[in-house]
Amino acid sequence: MENCHSCCQTNLENETQKFQISKNTKITISLFVIIFSASFIVPQFGALKHNLLSYIKMVWWPMLLGFVISGLIDFFIPEDFIFYFLGGRKKRTILLATFLGFLLSACSHGILAISM
């Protein structure tokens, strides 16, 4: 019974570690919030405020759509299935990753990391 508890405890710890935010992400979010807040407080940052708001209005829905699609892929498609097609060390893997990157309009660095 003790072995089952330690097994379940390890799986639970792995699941909670999966959703941690990295230090670089926290720094980036903090800097954005500080600059965004300063654009409302400091009158000389009026153009910055206007540009930030127009950019956010332009990209909020593609970002949300990307998060939803990637969440659905992460939830419904097992890692083994993805590794089967994109995890090999063959030319076919790179060609398939390039084709999928073209269809998904993913950046070349991201799709190469997926294929590696």
BAFIDREN-523903 format. One record per residue: z, y, x of N, C-alpha, C in turn; chain. Coordinates in Angstrom, 1 decimal. Example, Ala and Ser with C-alpha at 12.3 -4.5 7.8 and 13.67 -1.06 7.14 Angstrom:
PT     n.c3     n.c2     n.c1    ca.c3    ca.c2    ca.c1     c.c3     c.c2     c.c1   lovex
PT      7.8     -5.7     13.2      7.8     -4.5     12.3      7.8     -3.3     13.2       A
PT      7.1     -2.2     12.8      7.1     -1.1     13.7      7.9      0.0     12.9       A
***
This chain:
PT     n.c3     n.c2     n.c1    ca.c3    ca.c2    ca.c1     c.c3     c.c2     c.c1   lovex
PT      0.0     -1.2      0.8      0.0      0.0      0.0      0.0      1.3      0.9       A
PT      0.7      1.2      2.0      0.7      2.3      2.9     -0.7      2.6      3.5       A
PT     -1.5      1.6      3.7     -2.8      1.9      4.3     -3.7      2.6      3.3       A
PT     -3.6      2.2      2.0     -4.4      2.9      1.0     -4.0      4.4      0.9       A
PT     -2.7      4.6      1.0     -2.3      6.0      0.9     -2.9      6.9      2.0       A
PT     -2.8      6.3      3.2     -3.3      7.1      4.4     -4.9      7.2      4.3       A
PT     -5.5      6.2      3.7     -7.0      6.3      3.5     -7.3      7.4      2.5       A
PT     -6.6      7.4      1.4     -6.8      8.4      0.4     -6.5      9.8      0.9       A
PT     -5.4      9.9      1.7     -5.0     11.1      2.2     -6.1     11.7      3.2       A
PT     -6.7     10.8      4.0     -7.7     11.3      4.9     -9.0     11.8      4.1       A
PT     -9.4     11.0      3.1    -10.5     11.5      2.3    -10.2     12.8      1.6       A
PT     -9.0     13.0      1.1     -8.6     14.3      0.5     -8.7     15.4      1.5       A
PT     -8.2     15.2      2.7     -8.2     16.2      3.8     -9.6     16.5      4.1       A
PT    -10.5     15.6      4.2    -11.9     15.8      4.5    -12.6     16.7      3.4       A
PT    -12.3     16.4      2.2    -12.9     17.2      1.1    -12.4     18.7      1.1       A
PT    -11.1     18.9      1.4    -10.6     20.2      1.5    -11.1     21.0      2.7       A
PT    -11.4     20.3      3.8    -11.9     21.0      4.9    -13.4     21.4      4.7       A
PT    -14.1     20.8      3.8    -15.5     21.0      3.6    -15.7     22.4      3.0       A
PT    -14.7     23.0      2.3    -14.9     24.3      1.7    -14.2     25.4      2.4       A
PT    -13.9     25.3      3.7    -13.3     26.4      4.4    -14.3     27.4      4.9       A
PT    -13.9     28.6      4.9    -14.8     29.7      5.4    -14.6     29.9      6.8       A
PT    -15.7     30.0      7.6    -15.5     30.2      9.0    -15.1     31.6      9.4       A
PT    -14.6     31.8     10.6    -14.1     33.0     11.1    -15.2     34.1     11.1       A
PT    -16.4     33.7     11.5    -17.5     34.7     11.6    -17.9     35.2     10.2       A
PT    -17.8     34.3      9.2    -18.1     34.7      7.8    -17.1     35.6      7.3       A
PT    -15.8     35.4      7.6    -14.8     36.3      7.2    -15.0     37.7      7.8       A
PT    -15.3     37.7      9.1    -15.5     39.0      9.8    -16.7     39.7      9.2       A
PT    -17.8     39.0      8.9    -19.0     39.6      8.3    -18.7     40.2      6.9       A
PT    -18.0     39.4      6.1    -17.7     39.9      4.8    -16.7     41.1      4.9       A
PT    -15.8     41.1      5.8    -14.9     42.2      5.9    -15.6     43.5      6.3       A
PT    -16.5     43.4      7.3    -17.3     44.5      7.8    -18.1     45.1      6.6       A
PT    -18.7     44.2      5.9    -19.6     44.7      4.7    -18.7     45.4      3.7       A
PT    -17.6     44.9      3.4    -16.7     45.5      2.4    -16.2     46.9      2.9       A
PT    -15.9     47.0      4.2    -15.5     48.3      4.8    -16.6     49.3      4.8       A
PT    -17.8     48.9      5.2    -18.9     49.8      5.2    -19.3     50.2      3.8       A
PT    -19.3     49.2      2.9    -19.7     49.5      1.5    -18.6     50.4      0.8       A
PT    -17.4     50.2      1.1    -16.3     51.1      0.6    -16.5     52.5      1.2       A
PT    -16.7     52.6      2.5    -16.9     53.9      3.2    -18.1     54.7      2.6       A
PT    -19.1     54.0      2.2    -20.3     54.7      1.6    -19.9     55.4      0.3       A
PT    -18.9     55.0     -0.4    -18.5     55.7     -1.6    -17.5     56.8     -1.3       A
PT    -16.8     56.7     -0.2    -15.7     57.7      0.1    -16.3     58.8      0.9       A
PT    -17.1     58.6      2.0    -17.6     59.6      2.9    -18.9     60.2      2.3       A
PT    -18.9     61.5      2.0    -20.1     62.1      1.4    -21.4     62.0      2.2       A
PT    -21.2     61.9      3.6    -22.4     61.9      4.4    -23.1     60.5      4.4       A
PT    -22.4     59.5      3.8    -23.0     58.2      3.7    -23.7     58.0      2.3       A
PT    -24.2     59.1      1.7    -24.8     59.0      0.4    -26.1     58.2      0.4       A
PT    -26.9     58.3      1.5    -28.2     57.6      1.6    -27.8     56.1      1.8       A
PT    -26.8     55.8      2.6    -26.4     54.4      2.8    -26.0     53.8      1.5       A
PT    -25.2     54.5      0.7    -24.8     53.9     -0.6    -26.0     53.6     -1.5       A
PT    -26.9     54.6     -1.5    -28.1     54.4     -2.4    -28.9     53.2     -1.9       A
PT    -29.1     53.1     -0.6    -29.9     51.9      0.0    -29.1     50.6     -0.2       A
PT    -27.8     50.6      0.0    -27.1     49.3     -0.2    -27.1     48.9     -1.7       A
PT    -26.9     49.8     -2.6    -27.0     49.4     -4.0    -28.4     49.0     -4.4       A
PT    -29.4     49.6     -4.0    -30.8     49.2     -4.3    -31.1     47.8     -3.7       A
PT    -30.6     47.6     -2.5    -30.8     46.3     -1.9    -30.0     45.2     -2.7       A
PT    -28.8     45.5     -3.0    -28.0     44.5     -3.8    -28.7     44.2     -5.1       A
PT    -29.2     45.2     -5.8    -29.9     45.0     -7.1    -31.1     44.2     -6.9       A
PT    -31.7     44.3     -5.7    -33.0     43.5     -5.5    -32.7     42.0     -5.1       A
PT    -31.6     41.8     -4.4    -31.4     40.4     -3.9    -30.4     39.6     -4.6       A
PT    -29.7     40.1     -5.6    -28.6     39.4     -6.2    -29.0     38.1     -6.9       A
PT    -30.1     38.2     -7.6    -30.6     37.0     -8.4    -31.2     35.9     -7.5       A
PT    -32.0     36.2     -6.5    -32.5     35.2     -5.6    -31.3     34.5     -4.9       A
PT    -30.3     35.3     -4.5    -29.2     34.7     -3.8    -28.4     33.7     -4.7       A
PT    -28.2     34.2     -5.9    -27.5     33.4     -6.9    -28.3     32.1     -7.2       A
PT    -29.6     32.2     -7.4    -30.4     31.1     -7.6    -30.4     30.1     -6.4       A
PT    -30.4     30.6     -5.2    -30.3     29.8     -4.0    -29.0     29.0     -3.9       A
PT    -27.9     29.7     -4.3    -26.6     29.1     -4.3    -26.5     27.9     -5.3       A
PT    -27.1     28.2     -6.5    -27.0     27.2     -7.6    -27.9     26.0     -7.2       A
PT    -29.1     26.2     -6.7    -30.0     25.1     -6.3    -29.4     24.3     -5.2       A
PT    -28.8     25.0     -4.2    -28.2     24.2     -3.0    -27.0     23.5     -3.5       A
PT    -26.2     24.1     -4.4    -25.1     23.3     -5.0    -25.5     22.1     -5.7       A
PT    -26.6     22.2     -6.5    -27.0     21.1     -7.3    -27.6     20.0     -6.3       A
PT    -28.3     20.4     -5.3    -28.7     19.4     -4.3    -27.6     18.7     -3.6       A
PT    -26.6     19.5     -3.2    -25.4     19.0     -2.5    -24.6     18.0     -3.5       A
PT    -24.6     18.3     -4.7    -23.8     17.5     -5.7    -24.5     16.2     -6.1       A
PT    -25.8     16.3     -6.4    -26.6     15.2     -7.0    -27.3     14.4     -6.0       A
PT    -27.7     14.9     -4.8    -28.5     14.1     -3.9    -27.7     13.7     -2.7       A
PT    -27.5     12.4     -2.5    -26.7     11.9     -1.4    -27.3     12.2     -0.1       A
PT    -26.4     12.4      0.9    -26.8     12.7      2.3    -27.7     11.6      2.9       A
PT    -27.4     10.4      2.5    -28.2      9.3      3.1    -29.7      9.4      2.7       A
PT    -29.9      9.9      1.4    -31.3     10.0      1.0    -32.0     11.1      1.8       A
PT    -31.3     12.2      2.0    -31.9     13.3      2.8    -32.1     12.8      4.3       A
PT    -31.1     12.1      4.9    -31.3     11.7      6.2    -32.4     10.6      6.4       A
PT    -32.7      9.9      5.3    -33.7      8.9      5.3    -35.1      9.6      5.6       A
PT    -35.3     10.7      4.9    -36.6     11.4      5.0    -36.6     12.4      6.2       A
PT    -35.5     13.1      6.5    -35.5     14.2      7.5    -34.6     13.9      8.7       A
PT    -34.1     12.6      8.8    -33.2     12.4      9.9    -33.8     11.6     11.1       A
PT    -35.1     11.2     11.0    -35.7     10.3     12.0    -36.2     11.2     13.2       A
PT    -36.5     10.5     14.3    -37.0     11.1     15.5    -38.5     10.8     15.6       A
PT    -39.2     11.1     14.5    -40.6     10.8     14.5    -41.4     12.1     14.2       A
PT    -42.7     12.1     14.5    -43.5     13.3     14.1    -43.6     13.5     12.6       A
PT    -43.5     12.4     11.9    -43.6     12.5     10.4    -42.4     13.3      9.9       A
PT    -41.3     13.2     10.5    -40.1     14.0     10.1    -40.4     15.5     10.3       A
PT    -40.9     15.9     11.4    -41.1     17.3     11.7    -42.2     17.8     10.7       A
PT    -43.3     17.0     10.5    -44.3     17.4      9.6    -43.8     17.6      8.2       A
PT    -43.0     16.6      7.7    -42.4     16.7      6.4    -41.5     17.9      6.3       A
PT    -40.7     18.1      7.3    -39.8     19.3      7.3    -40.6     20.6      7.2       A
PT    -41.7     20.6      8.0    -42.5     21.8      8.0    -43.1     22.1      6.6       A
PT    -43.6     21.0      6.0    -44.2     21.1      4.6    -43.2     21.5      3.6       A
PT    -42.0     20.9      3.7    -40.9     21.3      2.7    -40.5     22.8      3.0       A
PT    -40.5     23.2      4.2    -40.1     24.6      4.5    -41.1     25.5      4.0       A
PT    -42.4     25.1      4.0    -43.5     26.0      3.5    -43.3     26.1      2.0       A
PT    -43.0     25.0      1.3    -42.9     25.0     -0.2    -41.6     25.7     -0.6       A
PT    -40.5     25.6      0.2    -39.3     26.2     -0.2    -39.2     27.6      0.4       A
PT    -40.1     28.0      1.2    -40.1     29.4      1.8    -38.8     29.5      2.6       A
PT    -38.4     28.5      3.3    -37.2     28.5      4.1    -37.6     29.1      5.5       A
PT    -36.7     29.7      6.2    -37.0     30.2      7.5    -37.2     29.0      8.5       A
PT    -37.9     29.2      9.5    -38.3     28.2     10.5    -37.0     27.6     11.2       A
PT    -36.1     28.5     11.4    -34.8     28.0     12.1    -34.0     27.1     11.2       A
PT    -33.9     27.4     10.0    -33.2     26.6      9.0    -33.8     25.3      8.8       A
PT    -35.1     25.2      8.6    -35.7     23.9      8.4    -35.8     23.0      9.6       A
PT    -35.8     23.6     10.8    -35.8     22.8     12.0    -34.4     22.3     12.2       A
PT    -33.4     23.0     11.8    -32.0     22.5     11.9    -31.8     21.4     10.9       A
PT    -32.4     21.5      9.7    -32.3     20.4      8.8    -33.0     19.1      9.3       A
PT    -34.2     19.3      9.9    -34.9     18.2     10.4    -34.3     17.5     11.6       A
PT    -33.5     18.3     12.4    -32.9     17.7     13.6    -31.7     16.9     13.1       A
***
